């Protein structure tokens, strides 16, 4: 499988539901030295996961990107779009309780790129 492009179209975000799928997606990101991004079904809700550790020690984690992503995640929590136990960086992100798969893919794709898509993806948060 080819590495995900940046920016990443939402439909390309892998569904890593289940241990086998998660492990395969995570190992693939590691082997490609790419940022891991995926969604998982958690019953009727979805979880978004992103992890920069898979990209290797040379992958820069830009403070401006982290600040923008953290701010966007806090807006999502305040709007009730994700649960309050969301973890917002700087190395990895976990957003629990997303209502549907399309929204989870949209948020995951935004986390994979620069802060602009994430800010746009969260602008609809109440």
C-alpha positions, -999 to 999 in steps of 0.1 A, spaced: 0 0 0 12 35 -8 18 61 19 -10 85 25 -7 118 6 -5 151 24 -31 166 27 -49 133 30 -84 129 15 -108 116 42 -118 85 22 -81 72 24 -79 72 62 -78 35 71 -103 18 94 -82 1 120 -110 -15 140 -98 -46 157 -64 -56 170 -53 -71 137 -63 -41 116 -48 -17 141 -15 -36 143 -13 -39 105 -20 -1 99 5 9 127 32 -14 113 27 -1 78 31 35 90 63 24 108 77 7 78 70 37 56 83 60 83 50 79 81 27 94 106 1 68 117 -35 79 113 -66 57 115 -102 55 128 -117 27 148 -153 18 154 -162 18 192 -197 5 191 -220 32 177 -192 59 180 -158 63 164 -123 70 176 -96 89 157 -60 81 164 -28 98 151 8 90 162 40 107 150 63 82 166 59 59 136 76 85 114 109 80 132 131 103 153 138 127 125 102 137 120 98 173 132 68 180 154 61 217 148 49 237 178 26 258 157 9 227 143 6 211 178 -8 243 192 -34 246 164 -43 209 167 -46 211 205 -68 242 202 -91 225 177 -94 194 198 -104 215 228 -131 232 207 -144 198 197 -145 187 233 -163 219 243 -188 214 215 -195 178 226 -182 163 193 -156 143 211 -154 130 247 -135 150 273 -109 122 276 -95 133 242 -57 133 242 -42 162 223 -5 157 215 22 166 211 33 132 199 -1 114 195 -38 122 195 -68 102 204 -103 115 200 -131 93 214 -168 95 208 -171 109 173 -207 104 161 -202 89 127 -176 74 104 -176 103 79 -168 129 106 -141 106 121 -125 104 87 -127 141 82 -110 148 116 -84 121 110 -75 135 76 -72 170 91 -48 157 118 -26 142 92 -19 175 75 -12 211 84 -33 230 109 -55 247 83 -75 216 74 -79 209 111 -91 244 118 -116 241 89 -128 207 100 -135 220 135 -151 253 124 -185 235 123 -181 226 160 -207 244 181 
